[in-house]
Amino acid sequence: MAWDFETDPDYQEQLDWANEFVREEVEPLDRIWPHQQFVPLDGARRKAIDPLKDEVRKRGLWATHLGPELGGAGHGQLKLALLNEILGRSSWAPIVFGCQAPDTGNAEIIAHFGTETQKERYLRPLLEGELFSSYSMTEPQAGADPTLFETRATRDGDDWIINGWKYFSSNAATASFLIVMVVTNPDVSAYKGMSMFLVPSDTPGIEIVRNVGLYGEPMNGGSHALIKYTDVRVPAEALLGGEGQAFAIAQTRLGGGRIHHAMRTIGLAQKALDMMCERALSRVTAGGKLADKQFVQGYIADSYAQLKQFRLLVLYTAWEIDKYQDYQKVRKDIAAVKVVMPTVLHDIAWRAMQIHGALGVTNEMPFLTMIHGAGVMGLADGPTEVHKMTVAKQVLRDHSPTDDMWPTQWIPKLDADAREKYAEFLDHEAGNQ
């Protein structure tokens, strides 16, 4: 029997270093260069950030989600989870550690399904942190439902020609290439008739119609692109994996992406809880500290319990992925993590905001940004409601209906069965009375 809730000492030392490094060296970048983490480095940013990346490489913590043959440490999902909850506190930290979304997921599928030529052209510089990528999947009329996708790629000799629209293609404006998911065979099901292509961003026919911003960002100043593809010609060798394999590739990518989002969310929610506790211990009102008020104590207790439960679920799911090396086998728990994640972040950030009073709702504190981020997490990589359906279907597979008129746990029948099973003892007991 092997149950263990401790991290091995050597890796814990690495985590301790990362914790201090992120706090002292990386989190200040969020204040100096906000929202610029996906802008290619130049000038002062390169001079400041390249040495930080070098420090991470020296510690062996660069791109640890990938194996040594790809420049990573091959630590697996459980170790990555423990690291990512530290990185989740800072927008710049994943960039500095070479494990930022969406590039981690994009790197993973190129590593799994790409040709050697594709790996050399796209994966190597991606892993070096010298360029960014975009995953161009969802569409305006369809959202994330692949059965409604309309963007097509048709064969023309040795080339493919792509036409259609994509929506919410994150970081497309600064990406060097896009992974585009399109219909290549409309005569079969969407799950067998779609393919993925690796498309350089400067390919003629790619038009970023506008960059959609999140709430609070200026119009056309966001990082989620609405893209029109018009007669975009790519060679046959741009195909990622085999023709018709897009859905299987997407599941590999999204499975990892969902658990990585959750890992980082742990760190962000912990940051909100820490701020909540600091405020409770620092502020005095109505004759005593906030920490002495029962409502505030309830907020802290609920937040602590909620975060602990979520963290254990995430770590368990990461352990399952490492154990089985099969995202499909862990599909139920990945979906459960995705369901719980936005609520945990929202609830803890909301309570922290309340405890900070009027200051909490201003742009001088990060709580409304966190709450908005929780809304984004409820939609990114598939809406919460879809994942609830997945969890329910997977759970129901482990159960069976009863053929009887009454439930199997109907008490009158259980009583009768128990009396029949132990009748000889009951008869003996009755005879002695």
N, C-alpha and C positions, 0 to 999 in steps of 0.2 A: 504494500500500500504506500503510495507516494503522493502526499499532499504537502506542498511547500509554499509559503507566502513570503519568502525572502528572496532577494536578488543576490547572486553570487558576489562576493566582496570585490573582485577585480572590476566587474561591470558597474557595481555601485560606485566605485571610485570614479569611473568615467562619467556617471550620471551626476555625481557631486561637482565634478569639474564643469560639466555642461551647464548645470544650474547656475553656478557663479558666473561663468562666461556669458551666458545669455543675459543675466541680470545686469552685469557691469559693462559689457561691451556691445551687446546687440540691441537690447531694449531701447537705449538712447537713439538708435537709428530711426525708430518709429516716430520720434519727435522731430528729428532733423529733416528726414526725407520721407514723409508720409505718402502712401499710395504710389511710391516709385519703385517698389521692389521688383516689378516686372518690366521696368524700363532698362534696356541694355546699359551696362556700366560704362561710364566715361568720366573723365576729369576727376573732380574731387571724390565722387562716389567710388570710383575704381580704386583710388589711392587709399581710401578708408576701408573698403570692404575686402579687397583681395588679400590683405594680410590676415584678416579674420578667417577667411576661407582656408588659408594656408595653415593656421593654427588648428582648425578642425581636422584637416587632412593629417597633420602630424599626430593627432590623438587617435587616428583611425576611426573617426566618426563621420566621415564624408560619405553620403549616399549609402548608408548602411543597409538599406532595403535590398540592395543588389549584391550579387556575388563578387568575389575577388577578380574573376575574369573580366568584369565590367567596371572595376575600379571601386567597388564597395566592399563591405566587410561580411556580407551574407549573414547578418545577425538574425534574420527572421522577424516575424511580426510581433512576437512578445517583447523582445528587446527594443524593437522599433517603437512599440507602444509606450514603454517606459521613457524613452528619449523624447518622443513626440509630445508627451504631456508637459514636458519642460518647454519645448519649442512653441507650443500652442499659445504661450503668453505673449509672443511677439510676432508681428507681421513679417519682419525681416528674418527671423530665426530660421525658418525652413530654407530660405535662399542661401543663407550662410552655411547651412549644413547639407545643402545639396539634395533636399528631399521635399521640395515644394510641389503643391498641386497647381495645375494639372500635370506638370511635367513628370512626376513620379509614376502616375498611371500610364502616361504615354510612353515613358521609357520602358515600363514593364512589358507592354504589349509588343513594342519593337524588339525587345530582347527575346521574347517568347516566339514571335511569329515573323520577324523581319529576316530578310536575306543578309548575307555578309556585307553586300554592297550597301544595303539600307542602313545597317548598323554603323558602318564606317561613316556614311554621309550624315546621318541624323542622330544616332544614339551617342556616339563618342563626344561630339561637341555639346550635346544636351547634358551629358553626365559631367562634363567639365565646367558646366555653369556658364558657358559662353554664349548660349542662345536659349530662346524660349519657344514653346510650342503651344498649339491650340487644338482642342478636341472639338471638332465641328460636327455635332450630331443632331441636336434638337432642331425642330422646325416651327415656324410661326403658327401654322394651322394644326400642328400635331403635338406640340410639347415633346415629351419623352416617349410617346407611344410609337414604336417603330412600325406598327401595322398601318399607320397613316402617313408615313413618309412619302414624299413625292419627288425629291431631288433625284435625278437620274444620271447614270453614266452609260453611254452607248458606245459600242465598239466601232472603231473606224480604222480598219487596217491593223497596224501594230499599236495604235493609240486608243485611249478612251477619252470621250468628250463629256464633261460634267455640266449639267444645267439644273438650276433650282435655287432655293433659298434656305439659309440656315440662320438660326436665332440663338442668341446667348452663347456664342462661341467665345469663351473667356480668353482674354489676353491676345486675341487675334491681331490687334493693332500693333503689338510689339513682338509678335511671334515670327520666327524665321520659316516655320512650316506649319501646315495644318494637317490633321488626320480627319479626313472627310468620309462620313458614312452615307452611302448612297444606294439606291435601288439599281441593280444590274440585270435582274431578271424579274419582270413584273408578273410573269405567268406562274410563278410558284409562290408559296407562302413567304411573308416578310422575313421569317426566321431562316429561310434558305435562299432568299433572293437578293440579299444585300451584301455589299462588299465595302472594304475600306481602302482608301488611297492616301499615300503620303504626297502632299502637294506643297511645293515651295510657295511662300506667301507672295512672291513677285511674279507668279505665273499670270500671263495675260488673261483677262476675263474675270478675275477676282475683284469684287467691289465691296468695300465696307461702306454700306449705305449710311449707317450711323453706329456710334458706340453708345449702348444703353447704360445709363448710370443707375446705381442703387439709390435709395432714398437719401436725400441730403447732398448728393453729388450734382454738379451742374449738368444741364442738358448737353448731350453729345460729349460729355466729359468722363464717361464711365469706361469700363474695360470689358463689357460684354457685347460683342458685335452682332449686328444684323448684317448678314453677308448675302450678296447676290452672286451666284456663279453663272456666267454666261459663256457658253462654248469654251470652257476651260479644258484645254487639251493636255493630257498627261500620257507618258509612255506606259506600255504594259507593265514594265518593271516597277511602276509606282504602286502597284497593287500590294497591299499588306496582307500576308497570309494568302489563302486560296480564294478564288472567286466564290461568293456565297457564304463566306465564313464570318461576316461582320458581326452577326449576333453573338456567336460563340466568343469572339475576340472581345466584344463589348462587355460581356458578363465577366470575363477575366479582369478587365480593367476596372469596371465599376465595383466589383466585389472588394478589391483592394482599396479603391478610393473611398468607399463608404467607411471602412474600418479606420482608415487614416484620418478622415475628418473627425471621427469620434475620438481618436487618440488626442488630437489637438484640442478638441472641445473640452476634454478633462482639464487641461492646463488653464484654459480660459475661464472655465467655471470656478476652478480653484482660486484664480486671481480675484474673481468677484467675491468669493467667500472670504478671502483674506482681507479685502477692503471693507467688507461688512463688519468683520470682527474688530478691525482697527477703529472704525467709526464708533462702534458700540462701546468700546473701552475708552474712547477719547471725549465723547460729547456728554454734557450734563444738561438735563432738562427735567422740569417738574420735580425738583428736589433730589435727583439722583442720576447716576450714569444710565445711558441707554441700555447698557449690558445688564442692568438690574430690572429692566421692565420685562414683564412676561411676554408681551407681544414680540419683542425683539429676541428674547430667548427662544421663542417658538420659531421665529424666522431662521435663527442660527441652527437650531436642532434639525429642522426640516431640511435645510440646505445641506448640512453635513451628511445626514442619512441618505438623501437623494443622490449626492455625488458619490458616496462610497458604494452604493448599490450599482450605479452606472459604471464606475471604474472597474469593479469586479467583473461585471458582464463583459466589458470591453477586453479586459485582460484574459478572461476565459476564452472569448471568441478568438483572440489573437493566438492563444495557445492551441486552440483547435485547428486553426489554419496551418500552423507550423507542424502539427501532428499528422494531419491528413493530406496536406499539400493539394487540397481540392476545394476550391471556393464553393462548388455546388454542394458538396457534402456539409458545408457549414452555412448554407444559404439561410436557414431558419434563424440562426443566431445573429448573422450579419444584418438581416432585416430587422430583428428585434432591437439591435443596437441603433439602427437608423431611426426606428420609431421613437425610442426613448430620448435620443440625443437632443432634439430641439427643445423639448419640454424641460429637461434638466437645465440647459443653459438659460432659457427664458426665465424660469422660476427663480433661480439663484440670482441672476442679474436684476430681476424686478425687485426682489426683496432688498438687495443691496442698494438699489436706487431709492427705495422708500426710506430706508434708514438714513440716507444722506440728505433727506428732505429736499428743499428747493435746489440745493446744489446738485443733487443727483440727476435732475432732469436737464441740466444745462450742458452745453458743449465743452464745459471745463472738466467733465467727468465722462468716462467711457461707457456708461451703463446702457444708454439708448442705442449706441452702436452695437453692443453685445446683444441686446434684445432684437434689434433688426437682423443681426447675424443669425440669431436663432430661427427667425422666419426664413432666411435663405437656406439654412441647413434642413429645414422642413421640406424644401423643394429640390435642392441640389442632389444629383444622382438618383432622382426619382422621388415623387411626393410621398409623404408619410402614409397617406391613406392606402397607396398601392402596397407599401411594405407591410402594413397591417394585414392586408389580404394574404400576402405571402406567408406571414407568420401563422395566421389562422389555418391556411391550407396545409402547411407543413406539420403543425401540431395535430391536426385532425387525422393525418396519415398514421399517427401512432395510436389511434383509438378505433374502436369498433362499435357498431350499433348493437342493441340487444334485440333478440327475437321475441322476448317475453313482453306481455302487456305492461309490466311494471319495470321500473329501473332496477339495475342489478343491486343497488344499495337501498332498495325499499325495505324498511325496517321490519315490517311483519314477516316477510319472507326470510330475512336474515335471522330473526328470532326462531322461526320454525326450523330452519336448517341447523342452527346451533343446537337446538334441543334434540334434533334427530342425531346429530354427530356425537353428542355426549349423553345419549339417552341412558346408557347403562349406569353412568354415575348419578344421573338425576333420579333414576329408579331406586338405586341403592340409598341415596340420600332420603328419598321419600319413605323407604322402608324402615329407616332408623328413627323416623319421627313418631 
